[in-house]
């Protein structure tokens, strides 16, 4: 990010106007959050609005989007855990729980099935 900001600063020193330098920054990075940040700065510069207030609103919007993405990822976790549970954890759990019972049943039933010797 610092390299990109340095490139933007060099573009400004070369004489490119601020709006074009910011748009070039957004194009070079290709990140949606930076693109929306650049759009907000360009609009704020063009219309002469308060940059501090625009930055506060932008920060709140980015926090909301980040929270929504985290909640979306958290909602997908149970589905991703379903297959390992079914194929790996449940069979081993059943073996551990039912194993001793099966051995006891085998020991009791073997002499009975053998004819009572």
Steps between C-alpha positions, in 0.01 A plus 500: 500500500783737580655436157171584334468821702857590406412447132197722543719767661745478209213538253385812683853642484514428126198723449213252473191644665390353832185333368689310229776400744240360741320314222834353387554382858164325497573338163847380604382338823174350375362484856131587539550678833770721354284573196213616721746702711635669187149571372414659834815716493435608140140595579604683812763691304267576210206623708706663776343305786658430834761223458502409870128426504527303176786295650291425809211376285739299283660339804162404642392354166820296472456370856144395420608319183785325683260390775252368243774305322610348832143402585457344156816294543391396849165383363677271251708321767238243611454381143875466453529301824218261415696266272807456725264431790306236310795322341772524765381597846168312529637158388792519742267615777266208434795259505616633836151496650374173353829306504498398868131412483557277198789324674281435806218367283745276313637356827150429633357362177799282397460238775123495446533446125775242545260245646559562866826306541 
